[in-house]
Amino acid sequence: MAGRIVRWGVVLGLGGLWWWSVLRLALVPGAGVLEGAVAAGGWGLSLLPVHCVPKAKAKAKVRAWRGVAPSGTRGAVVRE
């Protein structure tokens, strides 16, 4: 439970820092390099493929989503 609270605190803190830097870049004429680096870094992190899985696991999930029976079994998978 404590780990979840800490994780959410970090996520919200970093998200707030990112929004602060973006708004400061947009609204304050004298915004500096620090704000630009934080904004660019946060945007760059959003491009990382953090939800990648091995190809076999991905195919199994797609088959399960479509309701196709896994190979080696008889019958169809019924979605509720």
URZI-V440842 format. One record per backbone hydrogen bond with DSSP energy under -1.0 kcal/mol. NH is the residue of the N-H (numbers start at 0). CO is the residue of the C=O. If there is no record, write none. Layout:
NH;CO
NH;CO
//
This chain:
4;0
5;1
6;2
7;3
8;4
9;5
10;6
11;7
12;8
13;9
14;10
15;11
16;12
17;13
18;14
19;15
20;16
21;17
22;18
23;19
24;20
25;21
26;22
27;23
30;27
35;31
36;32
37;33
38;34
39;35
40;36
41;37
42;38
43;39
44;40
45;41
46;43
47;44
49;47
57;53
58;54
59;55
60;56
61;57
62;58
63;59
64;60
65;61
67;62
72;69
//
